Amino acid sequence: MLMRLGRDVIAPLLALATVAALTATMASAQNLDAGKPPEKLFADGCTACHKSPRGLAKGRMSLMLSWYLTDHYATSSDTAKALAAYLQSVDGPPPGAAAKPGAQSSKSAPRQPKPVTSR
């Protein structure tokens, strides 16, 4: 019995060819940010809106900052982790802002409670 080329044969072959083409396309995709130091990642992707990395971490936990960067800015979770670590490493007071000897602290002393008076 001869096999007739019809929908039963052509449809699976077409599906197989489509899957093969998509797989080849995905395999050739590259992460262009892979291997770049975090300073370079910041310079390439963030300086359009941010002049400095200082203060961008704002005391956030590393995991939360990494998730945020992965969702919104980074091309991979590894890139986001490296960028988060960099932002946290530079997050702190600006240079020269160290307290000078004899200067008052920016934190005020705790107040003493007012005495309770009875009427």
Phi and psi restraints in degrees (range 20) as a CNS / XPLOR table:
assign (resid 1 and name C) (resid 2 and name N)
       (resid 2 and name CA) (resid 2 and name C) 1.0 -81.6 20.0 2
assign (resid 2 and name N) (resid 2 and name CA)
       (resid 2 and name C) (resid 3 and name N) 1.0 140.5 20.0 2
assign (resid 2 and name C) (resid 3 and name N)
       (resid 3 and name CA) (resid 3 and name C) 1.0 -87.4 20.0 2
assign (resid 3 and name N) (resid 3 and name CA)
       (resid 3 and name C) (resid 4 and name N) 1.0 127.1 20.0 2
assign (resid 3 and name C) (resid 4 and name N)
       (resid 4 and name CA) (resid 4 and name C) 1.0 -90.5 20.0 2
assign (resid 4 and name N) (resid 4 and name CA)
       (resid 4 and name C) (resid 5 and name N) 1.0 128.8 20.0 2
assign (resid 4 and name C) (resid 5 and name N)
       (resid 5 and name CA) (resid 5 and name C) 1.0 -75.9 20.0 2
assign (resid 5 and name N) (resid 5 and name CA)
       (resid 5 and name C) (resid 6 and name N) 1.0 116.4 20.0 2
assign (resid 5 and name C) (resid 6 and name N)
       (resid 6 and name CA) (resid 6 and name C) 1.0 -151.4 20.0 2
assign (resid 6 and name N) (resid 6 and name CA)
       (resid 6 and name C) (resid 7 and name N) 1.0 -158.3 20.0 2
assign (resid 6 and name C) (resid 7 and name N)
       (resid 7 and name CA) (resid 7 and name C) 1.0 -59.6 20.0 2
assign (resid 7 and name N) (resid 7 and name CA)
       (resid 7 and name C) (resid 8 and name N) 1.0 -34.3 20.0 2
assign (resid 7 and name C) (resid 8 and name N)
       (resid 8 and name CA) (resid 8 and name C) 1.0 -65.9 20.0 2
assign (resid 8 and name N) (resid 8 and name CA)
       (resid 8 and name C) (resid 9 and name N) 1.0 -25.0 20.0 2
assign (resid 8 and name C) (resid 9 and name N)
       (resid 9 and name CA) (resid 9 and name C) 1.0 -104.7 20.0 2
assign (resid 9 and name N) (resid 9 and name CA)
       (resid 9 and name C) (resid 10 and name N) 1.0 -41.0 20.0 2
assign (resid 9 and name C) (resid 10 and name N)
       (resid 10 and name CA) (resid 10 and name C) 1.0 -71.7 20.0 2
assign (resid 10 and name N) (resid 10 and name CA)
       (resid 10 and name C) (resid 11 and name N) 1.0 -40.1 20.0 2
assign (resid 10 and name C) (resid 11 and name N)
       (resid 11 and name CA) (resid 11 and name C) 1.0 -60.7 20.0 2
assign (resid 11 and name N) (resid 11 and name CA)
       (resid 11 and name C) (resid 12 and name N) 1.0 -48.6 20.0 2
assign (resid 11 and name C) (resid 12 and name N)
       (resid 12 and name CA) (resid 12 and name C) 1.0 -64.4 20.0 2
assign (resid 12 and name N) (resid 12 and name CA)
       (resid 12 and name C) (resid 13 and name N) 1.0 -35.6 20.0 2
assign (resid 12 and name C) (resid 13 and name N)
       (resid 13 and name CA) (resid 13 and name C) 1.0 -66.3 20.0 2
assign (resid 13 and name N) (resid 13 and name CA)
       (resid 13 and name C) (resid 14 and name N) 1.0 -38.8 20.0 2
assign (resid 13 and name C) (resid 14 and name N)
       (resid 14 and name CA) (resid 14 and name C) 1.0 -65.9 20.0 2
assign (resid 14 and name N) (resid 14 and name CA)
       (resid 14 and name C) (resid 15 and name N) 1.0 -42.1 20.0 2
assign (resid 14 and name C) (resid 15 and name N)
       (resid 15 and name CA) (resid 15 and name C) 1.0 -63.3 20.0 2
assign (resid 15 and name N) (resid 15 and name CA)
       (resid 15 and name C) (resid 16 and name N) 1.0 -42.3 20.0 2
assign (resid 15 and name C) (resid 16 and name N)
       (resid 16 and name CA) (resid 16 and name C) 1.0 -63.6 20.0 2
assign (resid 16 and name N) (resid 16 and name CA)
       (resid 16 and name C) (resid 17 and name N) 1.0 -41.1 20.0 2
assign (resid 16 and name C) (resid 17 and name N)
       (resid 17 and name CA) (resid 17 and name C) 1.0 -65.5 20.0 2
assign (resid 17 and name N) (resid 17 and name CA)
       (resid 17 and name C) (resid 18 and name N) 1.0 -38.3 20.0 2
assign (resid 17 and name C) (resid 18 and name N)
       (resid 18 and name CA) (resid 18 and name C) 1.0 -65.0 20.0 2
assign (resid 18 and name N) (resid 18 and name CA)
       (resid 18 and name C) (resid 19 and name N) 1.0 -45.2 20.0 2
assign (resid 18 and name C) (resid 19 and name N)
       (resid 19 and name CA) (resid 19 and name C) 1.0 -62.2 20.0 2
assign (resid 19 and name N) (resid 19 and name CA)
       (resid 19 and name C) (resid 20 and name N) 1.0 -42.3 20.0 2
assign (resid 19 and name C) (resid 20 and name N)
       (resid 20 and name CA) (resid 20 and name C) 1.0 -63.1 20.0 2
assign (resid 20 and name N) (resid 20 and name CA)
       (resid 20 and name C) (resid 21 and name N) 1.0 -41.0 20.0 2
assign (resid 20 and name C) (resid 21 and name N)
       (resid 21 and name CA) (resid 21 and name C) 1.0 -66.3 20.0 2
assign (resid 21 and name N) (resid 21 and name CA)
       (resid 21 and name C) (resid 22 and name N) 1.0 -42.5 20.0 2
assign (resid 21 and name C) (resid 22 and name N)
       (resid 22 and name CA) (resid 22 and name C) 1.0 -66.0 20.0 2
assign (resid 22 and name N) (resid 22 and name CA)
       (resid 22 and name C) (resid 23 and name N) 1.0 -39.7 20.0 2
assign (resid 22 and name C) (resid 23 and name N)
       (resid 23 and name CA) (resid 23 and name C) 1.0 -64.0 20.0 2
assign (resid 23 and name N) (resid 23 and name CA)
       (resid 23 and name C) (resid 24 and name N) 1.0 -41.5 20.0 2
assign (resid 23 and name C) (resid 24 and name N)
       (resid 24 and name CA) (resid 24 and name C) 1.0 -65.5 20.0 2
assign (resid 24 and name N) (resid 24 and name CA)
       (resid 24 and name C) (resid 25 and name N) 1.0 -37.7 20.0 2
assign (resid 24 and name C) (resid 25 and name N)
       (resid 25 and name CA) (resid 25 and name C) 1.0 -67.7 20.0 2
assign (resid 25 and name N) (resid 25 and name CA)
       (resid 25 and name C) (resid 26 and name N) 1.0 -44.0 20.0 2
assign (resid 25 and name C) (resid 26 and name N)
       (resid 26 and name CA) (resid 26 and name C) 1.0 -68.2 20.0 2
assign (resid 26 and name N) (resid 26 and name CA)
       (resid 26 and name C) (resid 27 and name N) 1.0 -33.7 20.0 2
assign (resid 26 and name C) (resid 27 and name N)
       (resid 27 and name CA) (resid 27 and name C) 1.0 -67.4 20.0 2
assign (resid 27 and name N) (resid 27 and name CA)
       (resid 27 and name C) (resid 28 and name N) 1.0 -28.8 20.0 2
assign (resid 27 and name C) (resid 28 and name N)
       (resid 28 and name CA) (resid 28 and name C) 1.0 -87.5 20.0 2
assign (resid 28 and name N) (resid 28 and name CA)
       (resid 28 and name C) (resid 29 and name N) 1.0 -6.7 20.0 2
assign (resid 28 and name C) (resid 29 and name N)
       (resid 29 and name CA) (resid 29 and name C) 1.0 -69.4 20.0 2
assign (resid 29 and name N) (resid 29 and name CA)
       (resid 29 and name C) (resid 30 and name N) 1.0 142.9 20.0 2
assign (resid 29 and name C) (resid 30 and name N)
       (resid 30 and name CA) (resid 30 and name C) 1.0 -128.1 20.0 2
assign (resid 30 and name N) (resid 30 and name CA)
       (resid 30 and name C) (resid 31 and name N) 1.0 152.6 20.0 2
assign (resid 30 and name C) (resid 31 and name N)
       (resid 31 and name CA) (resid 31 and name C) 1.0 -93.4 20.0 2
assign (resid 31 and name N) (resid 31 and name CA)
       (resid 31 and name C) (resid 32 and name N) 1.0 106.5 20.0 2
assign (resid 31 and name C) (resid 32 and name N)
       (resid 32 and name CA) (resid 32 and name C) 1.0 -71.2 20.0 2
assign (resid 32 and name N) (resid 32 and name CA)
       (resid 32 and name C) (resid 33 and name N) 1.0 -16.2 20.0 2
assign (resid 32 and name C) (resid 33 and name N)
       (resid 33 and name CA) (resid 33 and name C) 1.0 -88.6 20.0 2
assign (resid 33 and name N) (resid 33 and name CA)
       (resid 33 and name C) (resid 34 and name N) 1.0 -9.1 20.0 2
assign (resid 33 and name C) (resid 34 and name N)
       (resid 34 and name CA) (resid 34 and name C) 1.0 -62.2 20.0 2
assign (resid 34 and name N) (resid 34 and name CA)
       (resid 34 and name C) (resid 35 and name N) 1.0 132.4 20.0 2
assign (resid 34 and name C) (resid 35 and name N)
       (resid 35 and name CA) (resid 35 and name C) 1.0 85.6 20.0 2
assign (resid 35 and name N) (resid 35 and name CA)
       (resid 35 and name C) (resid 36 and name N) 1.0 -6.9 20.0 2
assign (resid 35 and name C) (resid 36 and name N)
       (resid 36 and name CA) (resid 36 and name C) 1.0 -78.0 20.0 2
assign (resid 36 and name N) (resid 36 and name CA)
       (resid 36 and name C) (resid 37 and name N) 1.0 142.9 20.0 2
assign (resid 36 and name C) (resid 37 and name N)
       (resid 37 and name CA) (resid 37 and name C) 1.0 -68.5 20.0 2
assign (resid 37 and name N) (resid 37 and name CA)
       (resid 37 and name C) (resid 38 and name N) 1.0 152.8 20.0 2
assign (resid 37 and name C) (resid 38 and name N)
       (resid 38 and name CA) (resid 38 and name C) 1.0 -60.3 20.0 2
assign (resid 38 and name N) (resid 38 and name CA)
       (resid 38 and name C) (resid 39 and name N) 1.0 -31.2 20.0 2
assign (resid 38 and name C) (resid 39 and name N)
       (resid 39 and name CA) (resid 39 and name C) 1.0 -61.9 20.0 2
assign (resid 39 and name N) (resid 39 and name CA)
       (resid 39 and name C) (resid 40 and name N) 1.0 -39.9 20.0 2
assign (resid 39 and name C) (resid 40 and name N)
       (resid 40 and name CA) (resid 40 and name C) 1.0 -69.9 20.0 2
assign (resid 40 and name N) (resid 40 and name CA)
       (resid 40 and name C) (resid 41 and name N) 1.0 -39.4 20.0 2
assign (resid 40 and name C) (resid 41 and name N)
       (resid 41 and name CA) (resid 41 and name C) 1.0 -59.7 20.0 2
assign (resid 41 and name N) (resid 41 and name CA)
       (resid 41 and name C) (resid 42 and name N) 1.0 -43.7 20.0 2
assign (resid 41 and name C) (resid 42 and name N)
       (resid 42 and name CA) (resid 42 and name C) 1.0 -64.5 20.0 2
assign (resid 42 and name N) (resid 42 and name CA)
       (resid 42 and name C) (resid 43 and name N) 1.0 -45.1 20.0 2
assign (resid 42 and name C) (resid 43 and name N)
       (resid 43 and name CA) (resid 43 and name C) 1.0 -62.7 20.0 2
assign (resid 43 and name N) (resid 43 and name CA)
       (resid 43 and name C) (resid 44 and name N) 1.0 -39.2 20.0 2
assign (resid 43 and name C) (resid 44 and name N)
       (resid 44 and name CA) (resid 44 and name C) 1.0 -76.6 20.0 2
assign (resid 44 and name N) (resid 44 and name CA)
       (resid 44 and name C) (resid 45 and name N) 1.0 -35.1 20.0 2
assign (resid 44 and name C) (resid 45 and name N)
       (resid 45 and name CA) (resid 45 and name C) 1.0 -115.5 20.0 2
assign (resid 45 and name N) (resid 45 and name CA)
       (resid 45 and name C) (resid 46 and name N) 1.0 -13.4 20.0 2
assign (resid 45 and name C) (resid 46 and name N)
       (resid 46 and name CA) (resid 46 and name C) 1.0 -116.6 20.0 2
assign (resid 46 and name N) (resid 46 and name CA)
       (resid 46 and name C) (resid 47 and name N) 1.0 -21.7 20.0 2
assign (resid 46 and name C) (resid 47 and name N)
       (resid 47 and name CA) (resid 47 and name C) 1.0 -70.5 20.0 2
assign (resid 47 and name N) (resid 47 and name CA)
       (resid 47 and name C) (resid 48 and name N) 1.0 -11.7 20.0 2
assign (resid 47 and name C) (resid 48 and name N)
       (resid 48 and name CA) (resid 48 and name C) 1.0 -64.9 20.0 2
assign (resid 48 and name N) (resid 48 and name CA)
       (resid 48 and name C) (resid 49 and name N) 1.0 -31.4 20.0 2
assign (resid 48 and name C) (resid 49 and name N)
       (resid 49 and name CA) (resid 49 and name C) 1.0 -113.6 20.0 2
assign (resid 49 and name N) (resid 49 and name CA)
       (resid 49 and name C) (resid 50 and name N) 1.0 -24.6 20.0 2
assign (resid 49 and name C) (resid 50 and name N)
       (resid 50 and name CA) (resid 50 and name C) 1.0 -121.4 20.0 2
assign (resid 50 and name N) (resid 50 and name CA)
       (resid 50 and name C) (resid 51 and name N) 1.0 124.3 20.0 2
assign (resid 50 and name C) (resid 51 and name N)
       (resid 51 and name CA) (resid 51 and name C) 1.0 -71.5 20.0 2
assign (resid 51 and name N) (resid 51 and name CA)
       (resid 51 and name C) (resid 52 and name N) 1.0 -31.9 20.0 2
assign (resid 51 and name C) (resid 52 and name N)
       (resid 52 and name CA) (resid 52 and name C) 1.0 -143.2 20.0 2
assign (resid 52 and name N) (resid 52 and name CA)
       (resid 52 and name C) (resid 53 and name N) 1.0 151.4 20.0 2
assign (resid 52 and name C) (resid 53 and name N)
       (resid 53 and name CA) (resid 53 and name C) 1.0 -77.4 20.0 2
assign (resid 53 and name N) (resid 53 and name CA)
       (resid 53 and name C) (resid 54 and name N) 1.0 -13.4 20.0 2
assign (resid 53 and name C) (resid 54 and name N)
       (resid 54 and name CA) (resid 54 and name C) 1.0 -62.7 20.0 2
assign (resid 54 and name N) (resid 54 and name CA)
       (resid 54 and name C) (resid 55 and name N) 1.0 129.2 20.0 2
assign (resid 54 and name C) (resid 55 and name N)
       (resid 55 and name CA) (resid 55 and name C) 1.0 87.1 20.0 2
assign (resid 55 and name N) (resid 55 and name CA)
       (resid 55 and name C) (resid 56 and name N) 1.0 -6.5 20.0 2
assign (resid 55 and name C) (resid 56 and name N)
       (resid 56 and name CA) (resid 56 and name C) 1.0 -73.5 20.0 2
assign (resid 56 and name N) (resid 56 and name CA)
       (resid 56 and name C) (resid 57 and name N) 1.0 -27.4 20.0 2
assign (resid 56 and name C) (resid 57 and name N)
       (resid 57 and name CA) (resid 57 and name C) 1.0 -74.4 20.0 2
assign (resid 57 and name N) (resid 57 and name CA)
       (resid 57 and name C) (resid 58 and name N) 1.0 -29.6 20.0 2
assign (resid 57 and name C) (resid 58 and name N)
       (resid 58 and name CA) (resid 58 and name C) 1.0 46.6 20.0 2
assign (resid 58 and name N) (resid 58 and name CA)
       (resid 58 and name C) (resid 59 and name N) 1.0 40.3 20.0 2
assign (resid 58 and name C) (resid 59 and name N)
       (resid 59 and name CA) (resid 59 and name C) 1.0 70.6 20.0 2
assign (resid 59 and name N) (resid 59 and name CA)
       (resid 59 and name C) (resid 60 and name N) 1.0 13.8 20.0 2
assign (resid 59 and name C) (resid 60 and name N)
       (resid 60 and name CA) (resid 60 and name C) 1.0 -71.9 20.0 2
assign (resid 60 and name N) (resid 60 and name CA)
       (resid 60 and name C) (resid 61 and name N) 1.0 152.5 20.0 2
assign (resid 60 and name C) (resid 61 and name N)
       (resid 61 and name CA) (resid 61 and name C) 1.0 -67.0 20.0 2
assign (resid 61 and name N) (resid 61 and name CA)
       (resid 61 and name C) (resid 62 and name N) 1.0 147.1 20.0 2
assign (resid 61 and name C) (resid 62 and name N)
       (resid 62 and name CA) (resid 62 and name C) 1.0 -56.9 20.0 2
assign (resid 62 and name N) (resid 62 and name CA)
       (resid 62 and name C) (resid 63 and name N) 1.0 -43.9 20.0 2
assign (resid 62 and name C) (resid 63 and name N)
       (resid 63 and name CA) (resid 63 and name C) 1.0 -63.5 20.0 2
assign (resid 63 and name N) (resid 63 and name CA)
       (resid 63 and name C) (resid 64 and name N) 1.0 -44.0 20.0 2
assign (resid 63 and name C) (resid 64 and name N)
       (resid 64 and name CA) (resid 64 and name C) 1.0 -65.8 20.0 2
assign (resid 64 and name N) (resid 64 and name CA)
       (resid 64 and name C) (resid 65 and name N) 1.0 -42.5 20.0 2
assign (resid 64 and name C) (resid 65 and name N)
       (resid 65 and name CA) (resid 65 and name C) 1.0 -64.4 20.0 2
assign (resid 65 and name N) (resid 65 and name CA)
       (resid 65 and name C) (resid 66 and name N) 1.0 -41.0 20.0 2
assign (resid 65 and name C) (resid 66 and name N)
       (resid 66 and name CA) (resid 66 and name C) 1.0 -63.1 20.0 2
assign (resid 66 and name N) (resid 66 and name CA)
       (resid 66 and name C) (resid 67 and name N) 1.0 -44.2 20.0 2
assign (resid 66 and name C) (resid 67 and name N)
       (resid 67 and name CA) (resid 67 and name C) 1.0 -61.4 20.0 2
assign (resid 67 and name N) (resid 67 and name CA)
       (resid 67 and name C) (resid 68 and name N) 1.0 -42.9 20.0 2
assign (resid 67 and name C) (resid 68 and name N)
       (resid 68 and name CA) (resid 68 and name C) 1.0 -61.2 20.0 2
assign (resid 68 and name N) (resid 68 and name CA)
       (resid 68 and name C) (resid 69 and name N) 1.0 -46.4 20.0 2
assign (resid 68 and name C) (resid 69 and name N)
       (resid 69 and name CA) (resid 69 and name C) 1.0 -64.8 20.0 2
assign (resid 69 and name N) (resid 69 and name CA)
       (resid 69 and name C) (resid 70 and name N) 1.0 -37.4 20.0 2
assign (resid 69 and name C) (resid 70 and name N)
       (resid 70 and name CA) (resid 70 and name C) 1.0 -63.6 20.0 2
assign (resid 70 and name N) (resid 70 and name CA)
       (resid 70 and name C) (resid 71 and name N) 1.0 -43.5 20.0 2
assign (resid 70 and name C) (resid 71 and name N)
       (resid 71 and name CA) (resid 71 and name C) 1.0 -69.3 20.0 2
assign (resid 71 and name N) (resid 71 and name CA)
       (resid 71 and name C) (resid 72 and name N) 1.0 -32.7 20.0 2
assign (resid 71 and name C) (resid 72 and name N)
       (resid 72 and name CA) (resid 72 and name C) 1.0 -115.1 20.0 2
assign (resid 72 and name N) (resid 72 and name CA)
       (resid 72 and name C) (resid 73 and name N) 1.0 -29.2 20.0 2
assign (resid 72 and name C) (resid 73 and name N)
       (resid 73 and name CA) (resid 73 and name C) 1.0 -131.9 20.0 2
assign (resid 73 and name N) (resid 73 and name CA)
       (resid 73 and name C) (resid 74 and name N) 1.0 -39.5 20.0 2
assign (resid 73 and name C) (resid 74 and name N)
       (resid 74 and name CA) (resid 74 and name C) 1.0 -82.6 20.0 2
assign (resid 74 and name N) (resid 74 and name CA)
       (resid 74 and name C) (resid 75 and name N) 1.0 154.6 20.0 2
assign (resid 74 and name C) (resid 75 and name N)
       (resid 75 and name CA) (resid 75 and name C) 1.0 -87.1 20.0 2
assign (resid 75 and name N) (resid 75 and name CA)
       (resid 75 and name C) (resid 76 and name N) 1.0 -14.9 20.0 2
assign (resid 75 and name C) (resid 76 and name N)
       (resid 76 and name CA) (resid 76 and name C) 1.0 -154.7 20.0 2
assign (resid 76 and name N) (resid 76 and name CA)
       (resid 76 and name C) (resid 77 and name N) 1.0 165.9 20.0 2
assign (resid 76 and name C) (resid 77 and name N)
       (resid 77 and name CA) (resid 77 and name C) 1.0 -68.6 20.0 2
assign (resid 77 and name N) (resid 77 and name CA)
       (resid 77 and name C) (resid 78 and name N) 1.0 -32.6 20.0 2
assign (resid 77 and name C) (resid 78 and name N)
       (resid 78 and name CA) (resid 78 and name C) 1.0 -65.7 20.0 2
assign (resid 78 and name N) (resid 78 and name CA)
       (resid 78 and name C) (resid 79 and name N) 1.0 -41.6 20.0 2
assign (resid 78 and name C) (resid 79 and name N)
       (resid 79 and name CA) (resid 79 and name C) 1.0 -63.7 20.0 2
assign (resid 79 and name N) (resid 79 and name CA)
       (resid 79 and name C) (resid 80 and name N) 1.0 -42.6 20.0 2
assign (resid 79 and name C) (resid 80 and name N)
       (resid 80 and name CA) (resid 80 and name C) 1.0 -63.5 20.0 2
assign (resid 80 and name N) (resid 80 and name CA)
       (resid 80 and name C) (resid 81 and name N) 1.0 -40.8 20.0 2
assign (resid 80 and name C) (resid 81 and name N)
       (resid 81 and name CA) (resid 81 and name C) 1.0 -63.8 20.0 2
assign (resid 81 and name N) (resid 81 and name CA)
       (resid 81 and name C) (resid 82 and name N) 1.0 -43.8 20.0 2
assign (resid 81 and name C) (resid 82 and name N)
       (resid 82 and name CA) (resid 82 and name C) 1.0 -64.4 20.0 2
assign (resid 82 and name N) (resid 82 and name CA)
       (resid 82 and name C) (resid 83 and name N) 1.0 -42.5 20.0 2
assign (resid 82 and name C) (resid 83 and name N)
       (resid 83 and name CA) (resid 83 and name C) 1.0 -67.1 20.0 2
assign (resid 83 and name N) (resid 83 and name CA)
       (resid 83 and name C) (resid 84 and name N) 1.0 -39.7 20.0 2
assign (resid 83 and name C) (resid 84 and name N)
       (resid 84 and name CA) (resid 84 and name C) 1.0 -62.7 20.0 2
assign (resid 84 and name N) (resid 84 and name CA)
       (resid 84 and name C) (resid 85 and name N) 1.0 -44.2 20.0 2
assign (resid 84 and name C) (resid 85 and name N)
       (resid 85 and name CA) (resid 85 and name C) 1.0 -62.2 20.0 2
assign (resid 85 and name N) (resid 85 and name CA)
       (resid 85 and name C) (resid 86 and name N) 1.0 -39.8 20.0 2
assign (resid 85 and name C) (resid 86 and name N)
       (resid 86 and name CA) (resid 86 and name C) 1.0 -64.9 20.0 2
assign (resid 86 and name N) (resid 86 and name CA)
       (resid 86 and name C) (resid 87 and name N) 1.0 -46.6 20.0 2
assign (resid 86 and name C) (resid 87 and name N)
       (resid 87 and name CA) (resid 87 and name C) 1.0 -61.7 20.0 2
assign (resid 87 and name N) (resid 87 and name CA)
       (resid 87 and name C) (resid 88 and name N) 1.0 -38.4 20.0 2
assign (resid 87 and name C) (resid 88 and name N)
       (resid 88 and name CA) (resid 88 and name C) 1.0 -70.9 20.0 2
assign (resid 88 and name N) (resid 88 and name CA)
       (resid 88 and name C) (resid 89 and name N) 1.0 -31.5 20.0 2
assign (resid 88 and name C) (resid 89 and name N)
       (resid 89 and name CA) (resid 89 and name C) 1.0 -69.5 20.0 2
assign (resid 89 and name N) (resid 89 and name CA)
       (resid 89 and name C) (resid 90 and name N) 1.0 -28.5 20.0 2
assign (resid 89 and name C) (resid 90 and name N)
       (resid 90 and name CA) (resid 90 and name C) 1.0 -99.4 20.0 2
assign (resid 90 and name N) (resid 90 and name CA)
       (resid 90 and name C) (resid 91 and name N) 1.0 -2.7 20.0 2
assign (resid 90 and name C) (resid 91 and name N)
       (resid 91 and name CA) (resid 91 and name C) 1.0 -77.2 20.0 2
assign (resid 91 and name N) (resid 91 and name CA)
       (resid 91 and name C) (resid 92 and name N) 1.0 114.9 20.0 2
assign (resid 91 and name C) (resid 92 and name N)
       (resid 92 and name CA) (resid 92 and name C) 1.0 174.1 20.0 2
assign (resid 92 and name N) (resid 92 and name CA)
       (resid 92 and name C) (resid 93 and name N) 1.0 -174.2 20.0 2
assign (resid 92 and name C) (resid 93 and name N)
       (resid 93 and name CA) (resid 93 and name C) 1.0 -67.4 20.0 2
assign (resid 93 and name N) (resid 93 and name CA)
       (resid 93 and name C) (resid 94 and name N) 1.0 148.6 20.0 2
assign (resid 93 and name C) (resid 94 and name N)
       (resid 94 and name CA) (resid 94 and name C) 1.0 -63.4 20.0 2
assign (resid 94 and name N) (resid 94 and name CA)
       (resid 94 and name C) (resid 95 and name N) 1.0 154.6 20.0 2
assign (resid 94 and name C) (resid 95 and name N)
       (resid 95 and name CA) (resid 95 and name C) 1.0 -58.6 20.0 2
assign (resid 95 and name N) (resid 95 and name CA)
       (resid 95 and name C) (resid 96 and name N) 1.0 142.0 20.0 2
assign (resid 95 and name C) (resid 96 and name N)
       (resid 96 and name CA) (resid 96 and name C) 1.0 85.9 20.0 2
assign (resid 96 and name N) (resid 96 and name CA)
       (resid 96 and name C) (resid 97 and name N) 1.0 0.8 20.0 2
assign (resid 96 and name C) (resid 97 and name N)
       (resid 97 and name CA) (resid 97 and name C) 1.0 -94.0 20.0 2
assign (resid 97 and name N) (resid 97 and name CA)
       (resid 97 and name C) (resid 98 and name N) 1.0 7.7 20.0 2
assign (resid 97 and name C) (resid 98 and name N)
       (resid 98 and name CA) (resid 98 and name C) 1.0 -64.8 20.0 2
assign (resid 98 and name N) (resid 98 and name CA)
       (resid 98 and name C) (resid 99 and name N) 1.0 145.3 20.0 2
assign (resid 98 and name C) (resid 99 and name N)
       (resid 99 and name CA) (resid 99 and name C) 1.0 -64.5 20.0 2
assign (resid 99 and name N) (resid 99 and name CA)
       (resid 99 and name C) (resid 100 and name N) 1.0 133.4 20.0 2
assign (resid 99 and name C) (resid 100 and name N)
       (resid 100 and name CA) (resid 100 and name C) 1.0 -84.7 20.0 2
assign (resid 100 and name N) (resid 100 and name CA)
       (resid 100 and name C) (resid 101 and name N) 1.0 148.9 20.0 2
assign (resid 100 and name C) (resid 101 and name N)
       (resid 101 and name CA) (resid 101 and name C) 1.0 -59.3 20.0 2
assign (resid 101 and name N) (resid 101 and name CA)
       (resid 101 and name C) (resid 102 and name N) 1.0 134.2 20.0 2
assign (resid 101 and name C) (resid 102 and name N)
       (resid 102 and name CA) (resid 102 and name C) 1.0 84.8 20.0 2
assign (resid 102 and name N) (resid 102 and name CA)
       (resid 102 and name C) (resid 103 and name N) 1.0 -8.2 20.0 2
assign (resid 102 and name C) (resid 103 and name N)
       (resid 103 and name CA) (resid 103 and name C) 1.0 -81.8 20.0 2
assign (resid 103 and name N) (resid 103 and name CA)
       (resid 103 and name C) (resid 104 and name N) 1.0 150.7 20.0 2
assign (resid 103 and name C) (resid 104 and name N)
       (resid 104 and name CA) (resid 104 and name C) 1.0 -72.4 20.0 2
assign (resid 104 and name N) (resid 104 and name CA)
       (resid 104 and name C) (resid 105 and name N) 1.0 145.6 20.0 2
assign (resid 104 and name C) (resid 105 and name N)
       (resid 105 and name CA) (resid 105 and name C) 1.0 -72.1 20.0 2
assign (resid 105 and name N) (resid 105 and name CA)
       (resid 105 and name C) (resid 106 and name N) 1.0 149.9 20.0 2
assign (resid 105 and name C) (resid 106 and name N)
       (resid 106 and name CA) (resid 106 and name C) 1.0 -71.8 20.0 2
assign (resid 106 and name N) (resid 106 and name CA)
       (resid 106 and name C) (resid 107 and name N) 1.0 -18.8 20.0 2
assign (resid 106 and name C) (resid 107 and name N)
       (resid 107 and name CA) (resid 107 and name C) 1.0 -89.3 20.0 2
assign (resid 107 and name N) (resid 107 and name CA)
       (resid 107 and name C) (resid 108 and name N) 1.0 133.2 20.0 2
assign (resid 107 and name C) (resid 108 and name N)
       (resid 108 and name CA) (resid 108 and name C) 1.0 -83.5 20.0 2
assign (resid 108 and name N) (resid 108 and name CA)
       (resid 108 and name C) (resid 109 and name N) 1.0 154.3 20.0 2
assign (resid 108 and name C) (resid 109 and name N)
       (resid 109 and name CA) (resid 109 and name C) 1.0 -70.6 20.0 2
assign (resid 109 and name N) (resid 109 and name CA)
       (resid 109 and name C) (resid 110 and name N) 1.0 149.3 20.0 2
assign (resid 109 and name C) (resid 110 and name N)
       (resid 110 and name CA) (resid 110 and name C) 1.0 -64.0 20.0 2
assign (resid 110 and name N) (resid 110 and name CA)
       (resid 110 and name C) (resid 111 and name N) 1.0 142.5 20.0 2
assign (resid 110 and name C) (resid 111 and name N)
       (resid 111 and name CA) (resid 111 and name C) 1.0 -81.7 20.0 2
assign (resid 111 and name N) (resid 111 and name CA)
       (resid 111 and name C) (resid 112 and name N) 1.0 145.9 20.0 2
assign (resid 111 and name C) (resid 112 and name N)
       (resid 112 and name CA) (resid 112 and name C) 1.0 -80.5 20.0 2
assign (resid 112 and name N) (resid 112 and name CA)
       (resid 112 and name C) (resid 113 and name N) 1.0 140.2 20.0 2
assign (resid 112 and name C) (resid 113 and name N)
       (resid 113 and name CA) (resid 113 and name C) 1.0 -68.4 20.0 2
assign (resid 113 and name N) (resid 113 and name CA)
       (resid 113 and name C) (resid 114 and name N) 1.0 147.4 20.0 2
assign (resid 113 and name C) (resid 114 and name N)
       (resid 114 and name CA) (resid 114 and name C) 1.0 -70.1 20.0 2
assign (resid 114 and name N) (resid 114 and name CA)
       (resid 114 and name C) (resid 115 and name N) 1.0 143.3 20.0 2
assign (resid 114 and name C) (resid 115 and name N)
       (resid 115 and name CA) (resid 115 and name C) 1.0 -68.5 20.0 2
assign (resid 115 and name N) (resid 115 and name CA)
       (resid 115 and name C) (resid 116 and name N) 1.0 145.0 20.0 2
assign (resid 115 and name C) (resid 116 and name N)
       (resid 116 and name CA) (resid 116 and name C) 1.0 -84.0 20.0 2
assign (resid 116 and name N) (resid 116 and name CA)
       (resid 116 and name C) (resid 117 and name N) 1.0 126.5 20.0 2
assign (resid 116 and name C) (resid 117 and name N)
       (resid 117 and name CA) (resid 117 and name C) 1.0 -110.1 20.0 2
assign (resid 117 and name N) (resid 117 and name CA)
       (resid 117 and name C) (resid 118 and name N) 1.0 137.6 20.0 2
assign (resid 117 and name C) (resid 118 and name N)
       (resid 118 and name CA) (resid 118 and name C) 1.0 -97.6 20.0 2
assign (resid 118 and name N) (resid 118 and name CA)
       (resid 118 and name C) (resid 119 and name N) 1.0 150.9 20.0 2
